[in-house]
């Protein structure tokens, strides 16, 4: 009996030591969270993913206390204040954090500053200043900026409309496999805007973008087969592409497919549509911007 009791005490002792070690280990982990800016950004991102925005913000702020040159922390705080995650929306503070990240060489941050000037949020709308920030971002290789400059020239927003110049910028964005740029090049090729008209080549650009999942390219391919622009007219093939576009989330294709059993819709409704955006439709959250017409 004595040996059994002693054995039990030994087990309790081991468990106590294990619990004690675990507590110390957790404390060490908590302490390590504050050792580097990178650690704080990591835990901030984790908190943000769970919707704990206030906790995330405090981690990002602590990261900057440790290293004010941490690009990710500056960008994360900019996003929090831009969209009001757990705080009152504050464009001025968002711009300030984006500027800091841009000063550290981040092209995406420079692009985001440009969008504030394009939309007049937190600052007076200023296309000249917007173009300056876009140029800075483009010089750093940001595909979003390359594409947006192309849109400015395509639409003639704050610059003389110049399709050839627009094409140049779209091509630079396309080199980075920026899908909206591929779609716009296809549209310009199909309609001879800024280049020699070549609908067949336009179809190839659409196919290239569709291969990488662009719903807009799929919809435009449906338009090409529906009207015979660059390819032989083929209703079955057109329908196939509209279905692909709908599956990929294209609302226009969904609406068409919903109506297809009710009446014959005029072919003009299926013609290609450019992906070019207007300034007012800009909506950017990060470098990876999805812009749809």
MOJO-V883297 format. One record per residue. N is the residue number from 0. RES is the residue in one small letter. PHI is phi in whole degrees, -180 to 180 (999 if undefined). Layout:
# MOJO-V883297
n=N res=RES phi=PHI
n=N res=RES phi=PHI
This chain:
# MOJO-V883297
n=0 res=x phi=999
n=1 res=x phi=-61
n=2 res=x phi=-67
n=3 res=x phi=-66
n=4 res=x phi=-64
n=5 res=x phi=-62
n=6 res=x phi=-63
n=7 res=x phi=-65
n=8 res=x phi=-64
n=9 res=x phi=-64
n=10 res=x phi=-63
n=11 res=x phi=-60
n=12 res=x phi=-63
n=13 res=x phi=-64
n=14 res=x phi=-63
n=15 res=x phi=-63
n=16 res=x phi=-65
n=17 res=x phi=-66
n=18 res=x phi=-62
n=19 res=x phi=-60
n=20 res=x phi=-64
n=21 res=x phi=-64
n=22 res=x phi=-61
n=23 res=x phi=-63
n=24 res=x phi=-64
n=25 res=x phi=-64
n=26 res=x phi=-62
n=27 res=x phi=-66
n=28 res=x phi=-64
n=29 res=x phi=-59
n=30 res=x phi=-68
n=31 res=x phi=-68
n=32 res=x phi=-58
n=33 res=x phi=-98
n=34 res=x phi=-75
n=35 res=x phi=-132
n=36 res=x phi=-64
n=37 res=x phi=-60
n=38 res=x phi=-60
n=39 res=x phi=-66
n=40 res=x phi=-65
n=41 res=x phi=-59
n=42 res=x phi=-71
n=43 res=x phi=-66
n=44 res=x phi=-63
n=45 res=x phi=-65
n=46 res=x phi=-63
n=47 res=x phi=-62
n=48 res=x phi=-64
n=49 res=x phi=-93
n=50 res=x phi=84
n=51 res=x phi=-87
n=52 res=x phi=-66
n=53 res=x phi=-66
n=54 res=x phi=-65
n=55 res=x phi=-60
n=56 res=x phi=-59
n=57 res=x phi=-65
n=58 res=x phi=-65
n=59 res=x phi=-64
n=60 res=x phi=-65
n=61 res=x phi=-66
n=62 res=x phi=-60
n=63 res=x phi=-74
n=64 res=x phi=-65
n=65 res=x phi=-80
n=66 res=x phi=-145
n=67 res=x phi=-67
n=68 res=x phi=-98
n=69 res=x phi=-77
n=70 res=x phi=-64
n=71 res=x phi=-62
n=72 res=x phi=-63
n=73 res=x phi=-62
n=74 res=x phi=-67
n=75 res=x phi=-66
n=76 res=x phi=-67
n=77 res=x phi=-61
n=78 res=x phi=-64
n=79 res=x phi=-59
n=80 res=x phi=-78
n=81 res=x phi=-68
n=82 res=x phi=-106
n=83 res=x phi=72
n=84 res=x phi=-81
n=85 res=x phi=77
n=86 res=x phi=-140
n=87 res=x phi=-72
n=88 res=x phi=-57
n=89 res=x phi=-143
n=90 res=x phi=-64
n=91 res=x phi=-61
n=92 res=x phi=-68
n=93 res=x phi=-61
n=94 res=x phi=-61
n=95 res=x phi=-61
n=96 res=x phi=-68
n=97 res=x phi=-64
n=98 res=x phi=-61
n=99 res=x phi=-61
n=100 res=x phi=-65
n=101 res=x phi=-66
n=102 res=x phi=-60
n=103 res=x phi=-91
n=104 res=x phi=99
n=105 res=x phi=-84
n=106 res=x phi=-69
n=107 res=x phi=-64
n=108 res=x phi=-65
n=109 res=x phi=-62
n=110 res=x phi=-63
n=111 res=x phi=-65
n=112 res=x phi=-61
n=113 res=x phi=-58
n=114 res=x phi=-66
n=115 res=x phi=-65
n=116 res=x phi=-72
n=117 res=x phi=-68
n=118 res=x phi=-97
n=119 res=x phi=72
n=120 res=x phi=-104
n=121 res=x phi=79
n=122 res=x phi=-144
n=123 res=x phi=-71
n=124 res=x phi=-60
n=125 res=x phi=-149
n=126 res=x phi=-68
n=127 res=x phi=-64
n=128 res=x phi=-68
n=129 res=x phi=-62
n=130 res=x phi=-65
n=131 res=x phi=-64
n=132 res=x phi=-71
n=133 res=x phi=-64
n=134 res=x phi=-64
n=135 res=x phi=-63
n=136 res=x phi=-65
n=137 res=x phi=-63
n=138 res=x phi=-62
n=139 res=x phi=-92
n=140 res=x phi=86
n=141 res=x phi=-75
n=142 res=x phi=-64
n=143 res=x phi=-59
n=144 res=x phi=-69
n=145 res=x phi=-57
n=146 res=x phi=-66
n=147 res=x phi=-65
n=148 res=x phi=-63
n=149 res=x phi=-60
n=150 res=x phi=-64
n=151 res=x phi=-61
n=152 res=x phi=-72
n=153 res=x phi=-65
n=154 res=x phi=-84
n=155 res=x phi=72
n=156 res=x phi=-87
n=157 res=x phi=67
n=158 res=x phi=-141
n=159 res=x phi=-66
n=160 res=x phi=-61
n=161 res=x phi=-147
n=162 res=x phi=-66
n=163 res=x phi=-66
n=164 res=x phi=-66
n=165 res=x phi=-60
n=166 res=x phi=-59
n=167 res=x phi=-59
n=168 res=x phi=-72
n=169 res=x phi=-63
n=170 res=x phi=-65
n=171 res=x phi=-65
n=172 res=x phi=-70
n=173 res=x phi=-64
n=174 res=x phi=-61
n=175 res=x phi=-97
n=176 res=x phi=59
n=177 res=x phi=-85
n=178 res=x phi=-57
n=179 res=x phi=-58
n=180 res=x phi=-68
n=181 res=x phi=-61
n=182 res=x phi=-64
n=183 res=x phi=-66
n=184 res=x phi=-64
n=185 res=x phi=-60
n=186 res=x phi=-64
n=187 res=x phi=-68
n=188 res=x phi=-64
n=189 res=x phi=-66
n=190 res=x phi=-113
n=191 res=x phi=66
n=192 res=x phi=-101
n=193 res=x phi=77
n=194 res=x phi=-162
n=195 res=x phi=-71
n=196 res=x phi=-64
n=197 res=x phi=-150
n=198 res=x phi=-56
n=199 res=x phi=-63
n=200 res=x phi=-70
n=201 res=x phi=-60
n=202 res=x phi=-61
n=203 res=x phi=-63
n=204 res=x phi=-66
n=205 res=x phi=-61
n=206 res=x phi=-61
n=207 res=x phi=-64
n=208 res=x phi=-69
n=209 res=x phi=-64
n=210 res=x phi=-60
n=211 res=x phi=-94
n=212 res=x phi=100
n=213 res=x phi=-75
n=214 res=x phi=-67
n=215 res=x phi=-65
n=216 res=x phi=-66
n=217 res=x phi=-63
n=218 res=x phi=-63
n=219 res=x phi=-68
n=220 res=x phi=-65
n=221 res=x phi=-60
n=222 res=x phi=-66
n=223 res=x phi=-63
n=224 res=x phi=-72
n=225 res=x phi=-71
n=226 res=x phi=-105
n=227 res=x phi=75
n=228 res=x phi=-93
n=229 res=x phi=91
n=230 res=x phi=-146
n=231 res=x phi=-69
n=232 res=x phi=-61
n=233 res=x phi=-152
n=234 res=x phi=-63
n=235 res=x phi=-65
n=236 res=x phi=-67
n=237 res=x phi=-61
n=238 res=x phi=-61
n=239 res=x phi=-60
n=240 res=x phi=-72
n=241 res=x phi=-63
n=242 res=x phi=-66
n=243 res=x phi=-62
n=244 res=x phi=-64
n=245 res=x phi=-63
n=246 res=x phi=-62
n=247 res=x phi=-80
n=248 res=x phi=106
n=249 res=x phi=-75
n=250 res=x phi=-67
n=251 res=x phi=-61
n=252 res=x phi=-68
n=253 res=x phi=-61
n=254 res=x phi=-64
n=255 res=x phi=-63
n=256 res=x phi=-64
n=257 res=x phi=-69
n=258 res=x phi=-92
n=259 res=x phi=-60
n=260 res=x phi=-86
n=261 res=x phi=-97
n=262 res=x phi=-162
n=263 res=x phi=-85
n=264 res=x phi=-82
n=265 res=x phi=-55
n=266 res=x phi=-62
n=267 res=x phi=-59
n=268 res=x phi=-73
n=269 res=x phi=-97
n=270 res=x phi=-65
n=271 res=x phi=-62
n=272 res=x phi=-130
n=273 res=x phi=-71
n=274 res=x phi=-91
n=275 res=x phi=-56
n=276 res=x phi=-104
n=277 res=x phi=-106
n=278 res=x phi=-60
n=279 res=x phi=-67
n=280 res=x phi=-93
n=281 res=x phi=-64
n=282 res=x phi=-151
n=283 res=x phi=-117
n=284 res=x phi=-115
n=285 res=x phi=-157
n=286 res=x phi=-67
n=287 res=x phi=-83
n=288 res=x phi=-101
n=289 res=x phi=-101
n=290 res=x phi=-119
n=291 res=x phi=-121
n=292 res=x phi=-79
